[in-house]
Amino acid sequence: MRDLLWLVGVSLVPGVELRGSIPLGVGLGLHPLLVFGITVAANCALVPPWFLALDLFYDRVLSRWSWFRRLMVERVRARGGGLVQRYGLVGLALFVGVPLPGTGAYSGALLAWLLGLERGRATLAIAAGVLLAGAVVTLAATGVLAAIRSLLF
């Protein structure tokens, strides 16, 4: 049970999300499908509260701290704005689904919020991207660990 709580906690850390929690779970010896399900569910669950947090704290934080706005907002907009404007919700899903630094559910929700996308549909696109990223990271984590095991044993 403790390992599962760690998985949920790590999957909720911005910037780490699935890229850290899935390899952690697989490395702890948990079944990859269990790890996938728990981390994807936790990562998807953070999207609606993140939208609310963006609404509540924009005036208090993002608008006052220009360094934070440059660091996060402008970087996210520059990275994924063109993709989403060109391909719409499919572009948002792809932005979230490619497990690279600076992409993920937090960044996807921030991008959708910045572009004024309808939240229900954006949440579904982000969830699709999280599923894609989860599948990619799970396959990579199990493949890498299998290769290491074959080299060591």
Secondary structure, 3 states (H helix, E strand, C coil): CHHHHHHHHHHCCCCCHHHHHHHHHHHCCCCHHHHHHHHHHHHHHCHHHHHHHHHHHHHHHHCCCHHHHHHHHHHHHHHHHHHHHHHCHHHHHHHHHCCCCCCCHHHHHHHHHHHCCCHHHHHHHHHHHHHHHHHHHHHHHHHHHHHHHHHHC
